Amino acid sequence: MISSSGFKRLGVRPGHFVLNELKGARIYSPLGSVLEVRSKSVKAYAVDRSLFDGYLLDMTLSSGVSLENVRIESITNSCLTSGAKQFKAGRKIIATGVDYNLHRRLGINQPREFLVGAQYEMDVECDEDMVELHFTVPDFFAWVIPLKGRARVGLCTKGNPTPHLDSFIKHLKHEKRIRSSRILNKSYGIIPVFNPRMKTQYSDVSLVGDAAGQVKATSGGGVVMGCTAAKHAWSSDYERQWRKDIERELKLHLAAYRFINKLSPKNLDCFFRITSRSKSVLEEHGDMDYASKTALALARNPKFALRFLFNTPSFLMDFL
């Protein structure tokens, strides 16, 4: 799922890889309170990631880049090695996602904290243009993302996600929302949690995207942030440039993630109820990628600010 504003920032037009248009989200607290944010315009797109990656590859090749479809096994001095084949290279950019073999071989930093995700595609009763987020699992949340005629049902945790996903699906069945128990597709993945102290540049070697942990901790999304950082990957001053551009946003996402996951179910429910009373602010100013815009808009809203300050002592007790 990629935000419409994210596509604009990257200069990408939604195309054949888009599976559905989404206008809002319905967020459920552990105790059942619901925060609903709905816009009149499209806020995000559910995409086919394979088709989207292929689209980006086609853009790259059309710009004159040559592609060598080989697996790089080592990097030494100015050479990349794949079996008996070697390639000379000036700047080396490691954008290997969550495959950290090259990190280990080079003795460089790699992310240390991860979430593990599981997702099924199923026939689920849901609004066709609304995402659901259920804060009913440890460490993260469960989701329902509507597609045309089906939905993606998934979640992340720091342990094995499958038992939690099976339990969540059982909950949806209890609510009579599962039209068919048939699972159309299963997918699993590892998501790094952003670490501000992780070094991402080593002389002429740069780390980009999931390989650098440049992922929003609140949502696990890395496409927009990774692509934004990639714009600076050619620079000899890459570390400073990407941090100047997006580090503050990634830190805010991390702070929000830590805050939400520290709150007790009672206080998280309270926080959602407070935020729900200012949902018009989120509908007008909320941004899926740039957390500073959302946080600033809420902080400037007197009703939210007063209610949040009134409940701050109770929130702080969860951090002691």
One Martini backbone bead per residue (centre of mass of N, CA, C, O) as a GRO file, in nm:
protein
  320
    1MET     BB    1   0.093   0.038   0.026
    2ILE     BB    2   0.057   0.362  -0.134
    3SER     BB    3   0.073   0.683  -0.135
    4SER     BB    4  -0.020   0.952  -0.321
    5SER     BB    5   0.203   1.145  -0.216
    6GLY     BB    6   0.437   0.950  -0.273
    7PHE     BB    7   0.413   0.943  -0.578
    8LYS     BB    8   0.461   1.246  -0.618
    9ARG     BB    9   0.746   1.258  -0.488
   10LEU     BB   10   0.856   1.035  -0.708
   11GLY     BB   11   0.720   1.071  -0.997
   12VAL     BB   12   0.464   0.868  -0.992
   13ARG     BB   13   0.225   0.702  -1.178
   14PRO     BB   14  -0.048   0.547  -1.163
   15GLY     BB   15  -0.109   0.210  -1.281
   16HIS     BB   16  -0.128  -0.126  -1.360
   17PHE     BB   17  -0.039  -0.189  -1.043
   18VAL     BB   18  -0.320  -0.112  -0.955
   19LEU     BB   19  -0.589  -0.253  -0.745
   20ASN     BB   20  -0.660   0.003  -0.548
   21GLU     BB   21  -0.860   0.256  -0.399
   22LEU     BB   22  -0.797   0.474  -0.113
   23LYS     BB   23  -0.971   0.693   0.147
   24GLY     BB   24  -0.913   0.521   0.425
   25ALA     BB   25  -0.952   0.457   0.788
   26ARG     BB   26  -0.999   0.187   1.031
   27ILE     BB   27  -0.941   0.208   1.386
   28TYR     BB   28  -0.863  -0.037   1.634
   29SER     BB   29  -0.881  -0.099   1.951
   30PRO     BB   30  -0.845  -0.328   2.205
   31LEU     BB   31  -1.153  -0.219   2.322
   32GLY     BB   32  -1.320  -0.103   2.040
   33SER     BB   33  -1.239   0.151   1.947
   34VAL     BB   34  -1.306   0.398   1.679
   35LEU     BB   35  -1.106   0.527   1.409
   36GLU     BB   36  -1.224   0.745   1.150
   37VAL     BB   37  -1.075   0.806   0.821
   38ARG     BB   38  -1.214   1.020   0.561
   39SER     BB   39  -1.195   1.083   0.216
   40LYS     BB   40  -1.273   1.211  -0.104
   41SER     BB   41  -0.995   1.124  -0.172
   42VAL     BB   42  -0.717   0.968  -0.269
   43LYS     BB   43  -0.460   0.826  -0.041
   44ALA     BB   44  -0.430   0.527  -0.166
   45TYR     BB   45  -0.256   0.225  -0.287
   46ALA     BB   46  -0.305  -0.087  -0.406
   47VAL     BB   47  -0.041  -0.309  -0.494
   48ASP     BB   48   0.154  -0.478  -0.723
   49ARG     BB   49   0.475  -0.540  -0.655
   50SER     BB   50   0.581  -0.681  -0.909
   51LEU     BB   51   0.475  -0.470  -1.112
   52PHE     BB   52   0.613  -0.225  -0.982
   53ASP     BB   53   0.905  -0.324  -1.008
   54GLY     BB   54   0.891  -0.353  -1.317
   55TYR     BB   55   0.838  -0.055  -1.372
   56LEU     BB   56   1.104   0.050  -1.249
   57LEU     BB   57   1.289  -0.113  -1.434
   58ASP     BB   58   1.195   0.012  -1.700
   59MET     BB   59   1.279   0.299  -1.628
   60THR     BB   60   1.578   0.236  -1.593
   61LEU     BB   61   1.638   0.118  -1.879
   62SER     BB   62   1.531   0.378  -2.037
   63SER     BB   63   1.785   0.557  -1.915
   64GLY     BB   64   2.053   0.351  -1.981
   65VAL     BB   65   2.068   0.112  -1.810
   66SER     BB   66   2.242  -0.172  -1.718
   67LEU     BB   67   2.186  -0.533  -1.690
   68GLU     BB   68   2.294  -0.776  -1.444
   69ASN     BB   69   2.181  -1.114  -1.390
   70VAL     BB   70   2.334  -1.134  -1.087
   71ARG     BB   71   2.507  -1.261  -0.802
   72ILE     BB   72   2.657  -1.101  -0.552
   73GLU     BB   73   2.931  -1.214  -0.333
   74SER     BB   74   3.145  -0.966  -0.359
   75ILE     BB   75   3.349  -0.688  -0.219
   76THR     BB   76   3.652  -0.550  -0.375
   77ASN     BB   77   3.727  -0.257  -0.384
   78SER     BB   78   3.649  -0.221  -0.742
   79CYS     BB   79   3.494  -0.508  -0.707
   80LEU     BB   80   3.263  -0.740  -0.842
   81THR     BB   81   3.150  -1.073  -0.747
   82SER     BB   82   3.054  -1.360  -0.975
   83GLY     BB   83   3.224  -1.596  -0.940
   84ALA     BB   84   3.421  -1.553  -1.231
   85LYS     BB   85   3.292  -1.274  -1.225
   86GLN     BB   86   3.375  -0.926  -1.298
   87PHE     BB   87   3.323  -0.586  -1.168
   88LYS     BB   88   3.360  -0.265  -1.216
   89ALA     BB   89   3.359  -0.005  -0.950
   90GLY     BB   90   3.283   0.268  -0.779
   91ARG     BB   91   3.006   0.294  -0.676
   92LYS     BB   92   2.831   0.124  -0.409
   93ILE     BB   93   2.494  -0.018  -0.398
   94ILE     BB   94   2.299  -0.143  -0.132
   95ALA     BB   95   1.970  -0.304  -0.238
   96THR     BB   96   1.875  -0.603  -0.073
   97GLY     BB   97   1.707  -0.558   0.154
   98VAL     BB   98   1.685  -0.849   0.377
   99ASP     BB   99   1.965  -0.916   0.249
  100TYR     BB  100   2.273  -0.954   0.461
  101ASN     BB  101   2.531  -1.089   0.334
  102LEU     BB  102   2.708  -0.845   0.250
  103HIS     BB  103   2.731  -0.719   0.522
  104ARG     BB  104   2.881  -0.952   0.659
  105ARG     BB  105   3.125  -0.974   0.457
  106LEU     BB  106   3.201  -0.655   0.515
  107GLY     BB  107   3.145  -0.567   0.818
  108ILE     BB  108   2.862  -0.423   0.834
  109ASN     BB  109   2.588  -0.284   0.895
  110GLN     BB  110   2.276  -0.402   1.047
  111PRO     BB  111   1.987  -0.471   1.131
  112ARG     BB  112   1.841  -0.573   1.471
  113GLU     BB  113   1.534  -0.505   1.424
  114PHE     BB  114   1.225  -0.700   1.391
  115LEU     BB  115   0.957  -0.784   1.177
  116VAL     BB  116   0.696  -1.028   1.126
  117GLY     BB  117   0.514  -1.123   0.836
  118ALA     BB  118   0.162  -1.199   0.754
  119GLN     BB  119  -0.033  -1.292   0.448
  120TYR     BB  120  -0.368  -1.303   0.324
  121GLU     BB  121  -0.585  -1.397   0.061
  122MET     BB  122  -0.937  -1.305   0.079
  123ASP     BB  123  -1.284  -1.337   0.140
  124VAL     BB  124  -1.398  -1.018   0.254
  125GLU     BB  125  -1.587  -0.820   0.448
  126CYS     BB  126  -1.566  -0.484   0.304
  127ASP     BB  127  -1.465  -0.185   0.237
  128GLU     BB  128  -1.333  -0.084  -0.072
  129ASP     BB  129  -1.194   0.215   0.057
  130MET     BB  130  -1.105   0.070   0.342
  131VAL     BB  131  -0.890   0.048   0.591
  132GLU     BB  132  -0.773  -0.185   0.843
  133LEU     BB  133  -0.682  -0.140   1.197
  134HIS     BB  134  -0.563  -0.379   1.450
  135PHE     BB  135  -0.483  -0.340   1.803
  136THR     BB  136  -0.449  -0.694   1.885
  137VAL     BB  137  -0.134  -0.715   1.873
  138PRO     BB  138   0.180  -0.760   1.929
  139ASP     BB  139   0.396  -0.474   1.831
  140PHE     BB  140   0.136  -0.409   1.641
  141PHE     BB  141  -0.079  -0.497   1.362
  142ALA     BB  142  -0.373  -0.548   1.198
  143TRP     BB  143  -0.508  -0.615   0.858
  144VAL     BB  144  -0.735  -0.469   0.600
  145ILE     BB  145  -0.708  -0.491   0.240
  146PRO     BB  146  -0.877  -0.390  -0.021
  147LEU     BB  147  -0.987  -0.542  -0.309
  148LYS     BB  148  -1.098  -0.687  -0.592
  149GLY     BB  149  -1.288  -0.941  -0.439
  150ARG     BB  150  -1.078  -0.891  -0.200
  151ALA     BB  151  -0.826  -0.947   0.067
  152ARG     BB  152  -0.584  -0.832   0.289
  153VAL     BB  153  -0.461  -1.041   0.557
  154GLY     BB  154  -0.266  -0.908   0.834
  155LEU     BB  155   0.060  -0.912   1.018
  156CYS     BB  156   0.276  -0.818   1.297
  157THR     BB  157   0.569  -0.941   1.468
  158LYS     BB  158   0.847  -1.065   1.668
  159GLY     BB  159   0.739  -1.334   1.599
  160ASN     BB  160   0.519  -1.561   1.526
  161PRO     BB  161   0.245  -1.475   1.315
  162THR     BB  162   0.045  -1.712   1.256
  163PRO     BB  163  -0.128  -1.744   1.517
  164HIS     BB  164  -0.236  -1.452   1.505
  165LEU     BB  165  -0.370  -1.472   1.226
  166ASP     BB  166  -0.560  -1.706   1.289
  167SER     BB  167  -0.706  -1.550   1.516
  168PHE     BB  168  -0.805  -1.313   1.342
  169ILE     BB  169  -0.971  -1.484   1.144
  170LYS     BB  170  -1.155  -1.601   1.360
  171HIS     BB  171  -1.277  -1.327   1.434
  172LEU     BB  172  -1.399  -1.271   1.151
  173LYS     BB  173  -1.578  -1.523   1.153
  174HIS     BB  174  -1.744  -1.445   1.406
  175GLU     BB  175  -1.844  -1.180   1.230
  176LYS     BB  176  -1.914  -1.285   0.938
  177ARG     BB  177  -1.666  -1.191   0.711
  178ILE     BB  178  -1.612  -1.471   0.590
  179ARG     BB  179  -1.696  -1.604   0.284
  180SER     BB  180  -1.412  -1.765   0.256
  181SER     BB  181  -1.156  -2.002   0.352
  182ARG     BB  182  -1.002  -1.944   0.113
  183ILE     BB  183  -0.662  -1.924   0.016
  184LEU     BB  184  -0.511  -1.741  -0.243
  185ASN     BB  185  -0.266  -1.619  -0.065
  186LYS     BB  186   0.079  -1.625   0.053
  187SER     BB  187   0.277  -1.410   0.279
  188TYR     BB  188   0.620  -1.326   0.374
  189GLY     BB  189   0.810  -1.109   0.612
  190ILE     BB  190   1.077  -0.876   0.670
  191ILE     BB  191   1.107  -0.595   0.905
  192PRO     BB  192   1.280  -0.325   0.966
  193VAL     BB  193   1.386  -0.126   1.229
  194PHE     BB  194   1.464   0.177   1.286
  195ASN     BB  195   1.814   0.305   1.317
  196PRO     BB  196   1.976   0.601   1.378
  197ARG     BB  197   2.280   0.461   1.428
  198MET     BB  198   2.301   0.358   1.150
  199LYS     BB  199   2.530   0.298   0.918
  200THR     BB  200   2.531   0.389   0.539
  201GLN     BB  201   2.849   0.470   0.500
  202TYR     BB  202   3.146   0.330   0.312
  203SER     BB  203   3.276   0.528   0.137
  204ASP     BB  204   3.180   0.360  -0.170
  205VAL     BB  205   2.947   0.248   0.029
  206SER     BB  206   2.589   0.205   0.008
  207LEU     BB  207   2.281   0.217   0.189
  208VAL     BB  208   1.944   0.110   0.082
  209GLY     BB  209   1.663   0.094   0.240
  210ASP     BB  210   1.628  -0.200   0.395
  211ALA     BB  211   1.945  -0.216   0.411
  212ALA     BB  212   1.912   0.065   0.606
  213GLY     BB  213   1.626   0.086   0.760
  214GLN     BB  214   1.422   0.276   0.571
  215VAL     BB  215   1.157   0.258   0.787
  216LYS     BB  216   0.839   0.276   0.893
  217ALA     BB  217   0.745   0.190   1.213
  218THR     BB  218   0.426   0.223   1.198
  219SER     BB  219   0.397   0.038   0.900
  220GLY     BB  220   0.658  -0.086   0.728
  221GLY     BB  221   0.721   0.126   0.519
  222GLY     BB  222   0.977   0.171   0.229
  223VAL     BB  223   0.939   0.301  -0.052
  224VAL     BB  224   0.948   0.612  -0.016
  225MET     BB  225   1.206   0.634   0.161
  226GLY     BB  226   1.399   0.469  -0.017
  227CYS     BB  227   1.363   0.645  -0.277
  228THR     BB  228   1.453   0.909  -0.150
  229ALA     BB  229   1.738   0.816  -0.070
  230ALA     BB  230   1.828   0.726  -0.365
  231LYS     BB  231   1.873   1.019  -0.475
  232HIS     BB  232   2.165   1.020  -0.296
  233ALA     BB  233   2.352   0.765  -0.369
  234TRP     BB  234   2.573   0.912  -0.556
  235SER     BB  235   2.681   1.055  -0.319
  236SER     BB  236   2.959   1.129  -0.113
  237ASP     BB  237   2.716   1.259   0.095
  238TYR     BB  238   2.483   1.059   0.168
  239GLU     BB  239   2.435   1.052   0.474
  240ARG     BB  240   2.361   1.356   0.502
  241GLN     BB  241   2.141   1.383   0.284
  242TRP     BB  242   1.924   1.177   0.381
  243ARG     BB  243   1.896   1.288   0.667
  244LYS     BB  244   1.800   1.571   0.588
  245ASP     BB  245   1.539   1.462   0.444
  246ILE     BB  246   1.424   1.186   0.653
  247GLU     BB  247   1.509   1.139   0.954
  248ARG     BB  248   1.290   1.283   1.115
  249GLU     BB  249   1.057   1.105   1.019
  250LEU     BB  250   1.171   0.831   1.119
  251LYS     BB  251   1.185   0.918   1.418
  252LEU     BB  252   0.881   0.974   1.453
  253HIS     BB  253   0.785   0.692   1.386
  254LEU     BB  254   0.943   0.558   1.614
  255ALA     BB  255   0.814   0.712   1.850
  256ALA     BB  256   0.523   0.623   1.790
  257TYR     BB  257   0.573   0.321   1.814
  258ARG     BB  258   0.674   0.322   2.107
  259PHE     BB  259   0.428   0.456   2.234
  260ILE     BB  260   0.200   0.258   2.148
  261ASN     BB  261   0.356  -0.010   2.265
  262LYS     BB  262   0.346   0.100   2.575
  263LEU     BB  263   0.057   0.102   2.593
  264SER     BB  264  -0.209   0.026   2.731
  265PRO     BB  265  -0.516  -0.066   2.641
  266LYS     BB  266  -0.654   0.167   2.790
  267ASN     BB  267  -0.468   0.404   2.681
  268LEU     BB  268  -0.506   0.345   2.380
  269ASP     BB  269  -0.807   0.390   2.379
  270CYS     BB  270  -0.790   0.681   2.476
  271PHE     BB  271  -0.619   0.791   2.243
  272PHE     BB  272  -0.828   0.727   2.020
  273ARG     BB  273  -1.058   0.899   2.138
  274ILE     BB  274  -0.909   1.167   2.120
  275THR     BB  275  -0.847   1.155   1.812
  276SER     BB  276  -1.141   1.124   1.707
  277ARG     BB  277  -1.218   1.429   1.785
  278SER     BB  278  -0.978   1.506   1.542
  279LYS     BB  279  -1.032   1.380   1.247
  280SER     BB  280  -1.036   1.634   1.064
  281VAL     BB  281  -0.732   1.681   1.080
  282LEU     BB  282  -0.648   1.415   0.944
  283GLU     BB  283  -0.812   1.450   0.679
  284GLU     BB  284  -0.651   1.721   0.601
  285HIS     BB  285  -0.325   1.661   0.729
  286GLY     BB  286  -0.262   1.383   0.687
  287ASP     BB  287   0.044   1.167   0.671
  288MET     BB  288   0.188   0.863   0.598
  289ASP     BB  289   0.502   0.970   0.580
  290TYR     BB  290   0.482   1.265   0.722
  291ALA     BB  291   0.464   1.294   1.057
  292SER     BB  292   0.497   1.603   1.111
  293LYS     BB  293   0.223   1.693   0.994
  294THR     BB  294   0.041   1.538   1.188
  295ALA     BB  295   0.159   1.633   1.463
  296LEU     BB  296   0.123   1.940   1.418
  297ALA     BB  297  -0.182   1.943   1.372
  298LEU     BB  298  -0.257   1.826   1.652
  299ALA     BB  299  -0.100   2.031   1.836
  300ARG     BB  300  -0.280   2.282   1.715
  301ASN     BB  301  -0.517   2.139   1.848
  302PRO     BB  302  -0.685   2.216   2.128
  303LYS     BB  303  -0.848   1.960   2.194
  304PHE     BB  304  -0.619   1.759   2.176
  305ALA     BB  305  -0.406   1.891   2.360
  306LEU     BB  306  -0.576   1.894   2.623
  307ARG     BB  307  -0.643   1.589   2.640
  308PHE     BB  308  -0.352   1.490   2.634
  309LEU     BB  309  -0.248   1.643   2.887
  310PHE     BB  310  -0.455   1.522   3.086
  311ASN     BB  311  -0.339   1.210   3.013
  312THR     BB  312  -0.028   1.199   3.054
  313PRO     BB  313   0.014   1.068   3.336
  314SER     BB  314  -0.106   0.795   3.245
  315PHE     BB  315   0.089   0.739   3.012
  316LEU     BB  316   0.361   0.751   3.179
  317MET     BB  317   0.313   0.491   3.350
  318ASP     BB  318   0.398   0.294   3.104
  319PHE     BB  319   0.720   0.397   3.132
  320LEU     BB  320   0.791   0.292   3.446
   0.00000   0.00000   0.00000
